[in-house]
Amino acid sequence: MASRRLKVFQAHVGFFESVVAAPSRKAALEAWGVHQDLFHQGLAAETADPEARDAALSRPGVPMLRAAGSKDRFAERAAAPPAPPPRQAGRARRGAPARRPPPDRGELDEAERALEAAEKHHRQQAEALERERDDLGRRARELQASSQVEQRRLKKEVEKARRAFVRAGGKAEPK
């Protein structure tokens, strides 16, 4: 592969940082042997780090590794992180720190219950106000309808009284 057509890609794969010189993202993913799009997931990107570029361009198409977070040199096979010493069955480790008790959830549980109670109370108040609003709307419509009926009836009575007054010789002047 010609180095001017190669790009250097870096990814975090498990416990390792890996760099590879490849012509494309797809080729880099193939070199790493992954089928997920690490670039889309934000786990891989093109790099301009000189140390990473030098290591990757020394062996194009071959993933170069180092332990994640270390400043070691990239190599074809990075040393695995040191394994913890084997535990001996039945014996407690000397000098092991005492286990911390799990944190107390009491205060958190109480605060969550208070929040739930407040939300329930406010929801009930809002529902009661909504029912009152609906009731007031219904009462206003009933009042308006009965008012219109009563006004029509009274206007008819006024007209009837006015006609009787005029027949009796009075002079009707509208108010």
VENJOKA-V617179 format. One record per backbone hydrogen bond with DSSP energy under -0.5 kcal/mol. CO is the residue of the C=O (numbers start at 1). NH is the residue of the N-H. E is the energy in kcal/mol with one decimal. If there is no record, write none. Layout:
# VENJOKA-V617179
CO/NH/E
CO/NH/E
This chain:
# VENJOKA-V617179
2/5/-1.2
2/6/-0.5
3/6/-0.6
7/9/-0.6
7/22/-2.6
8/47/-2.8
9/20/-2.1
10/45/-2.4
11/13/-0.7
11/18/-3.0
12/14/-0.6
13/16/-2.0
15/68/-3.2
16/13/-2.4
17/66/-1.5
18/11/-2.8
19/64/-3.1
20/9/-2.7
20/22/-0.6
21/61/-2.1
22/7/-2.8
24/28/-2.0
25/29/-2.7
26/30/-2.1
27/31/-2.3
28/32/-2.2
29/33/-1.0
29/34/-2.2
36/38/-1.5
37/41/-1.7
38/43/-2.6
38/44/-1.2
39/42/-1.0
43/12/-1.8
45/10/-3.2
49/53/-2.8
50/54/-2.8
51/55/-2.1
52/56/-2.6
53/57/-2.9
54/58/-1.1
55/59/-0.6
56/21/-0.5
56/59/-1.0
57/60/-0.6
59/62/-2.0
61/63/-0.5
64/19/-2.4
65/75/-2.5
66/17/-2.8
67/70/-1.9
75/65/-4.3
88/91/-1.4
93/96/-1.0
105/109/-3.5
106/110/-2.4
107/111/-2.3
108/112/-2.6
109/113/-2.4
110/114/-2.3
111/115/-2.3
112/116/-2.5
113/117/-2.6
114/118/-2.4
115/119/-2.7
116/120/-2.4
117/121/-2.6
118/122/-2.7
119/123/-2.3
120/124/-2.5
121/125/-2.4
122/126/-2.5
123/127/-2.3
124/128/-2.4
125/129/-2.5
126/130/-2.1
127/131/-2.2
128/132/-2.4
129/133/-2.7
130/134/-2.4
131/135/-2.6
132/136/-3.0
133/137/-2.4
134/138/-2.3
135/139/-2.7
136/140/-2.5
137/141/-2.1
138/142/-2.3
139/143/-2.6
140/144/-2.4
141/145/-2.3
142/146/-2.7
143/147/-2.5
144/148/-2.1
145/149/-2.0
146/150/-2.6
147/151/-2.6
148/152/-2.2
149/153/-2.2
150/154/-2.7
151/155/-2.4
152/156/-1.9
153/157/-1.9
154/158/-2.6
155/159/-2.3
156/160/-2.4
157/161/-2.7
158/162/-2.4
159/163/-2.2
160/164/-2.0
161/165/-2.3
162/166/-2.4
163/167/-2.4
164/168/-1.5
165/170/-2.3
166/169/-1.5
170/172/-0.7
171/173/-0.6
172/174/-0.5
